[in-house]
Structures are given as C-alpha cells and as structure tokens.
C-alpha cells in the first residue's frame, strides 16, 4: 500500500483511519489505538470513525489554509 502525501489530502474535510495511517506512515492498528487514546482528533458519524484533516495536518506541523 502506498502512502498519501499532504498534497493528496489538502482540501478534504476528513480522512478514514486507514487513510490517516497511510499519511502518517504507521499501521492501521496503531492509528486506531491513537484514536482510542485521544492522541489524534476523531469524530464519529454513525459507525464511521473519521479524522478531521485540518487538525491532523496542524499536528504534523503543516499550514492549514483558513476556511
């Protein structure tokens, strides 16, 4: 599985947990564990667990354009 770049996700409101894991080059299980621990921001919509893109990019030190 290939990684995602910051440019690939800019402009998207949310990422799935597997997509966020690819962006950060970590395993999917590690990302789910980080979500459960509150280390990364998440929101639940129905049964889906999503990662808001802007806060995640800000955590990684990338500039996020104002909406």
C-alpha positions in Angstrom: 0.0 0.0 0.0 1.4 3.4 -0.9 1.5 6.4 1.3 -0.5 9.5 1.0 1.1 13.0 0.7 -0.1 16.1 2.4 -1.0 17.5 -1.1 -3.2 14.4 -1.6 -5.4 15.3 1.4 -5.4 19.1 1.4 -9.0 20.3 0.8 -10.6 17.2 2.2 -12.7 17.6 5.3 -11.9 14.2 6.8 -9.9 11.1 6.3 -10.7 7.5 7.2 -8.5 5.9 9.8 -6.7 3.8 7.2 -6.1 6.9 5.1 -4.7 8.8 8.1 -2.4 5.9 8.9 -1.1 5.9 5.3 -0.5 9.7 5.6 1.5 9.2 8.8 3.2 6.1 7.6 2.0 4.0 10.5 -0.1 0.9 10.7 -3.8 0.9 10.7 -4.0 -0.7 14.2 -1.6 1.9 15.6 -3.9 4.6 14.2 -7.0 3.0 15.8 -5.0 2.8 19.1 -4.1 6.5 18.9 -7.7 7.4 18.2 -8.9 5.4 21.2 -6.3 7.0 23.4 -7.3 10.5 22.2 -3.9 11.2 20.7 -5.4 12.2 17.4 -8.6 14.1 16.8 -11.5 12.0 15.6 -15.2 12.3 15.1 -17.8 9.5 14.9 -20.5 9.7 12.3 -22.8 6.8 12.7 -20.5 3.8 12.8 -17.6 5.6 10.9 -14.6 6.9 12.8 -13.1 9.8 10.9 -10.1 12.0 11.3 -10.6 15.8 10.6 -7.9 16.7 8.1 -7.1 20.3 9.2 -6.3 19.4 12.9 -4.3 16.4 11.8 -2.2 18.4 9.4 -1.7 21.1 12.1 -0.5 18.4 14.5 2.0 17.4 11.9 3.3 21.0 11.5 1.7 21.8 8.2 0.0 25.0 7.5 -3.7 24.8 7.0 -5.5 27.4 5.0 -8.3 29.2 6.7 -11.7 28.1 5.6 
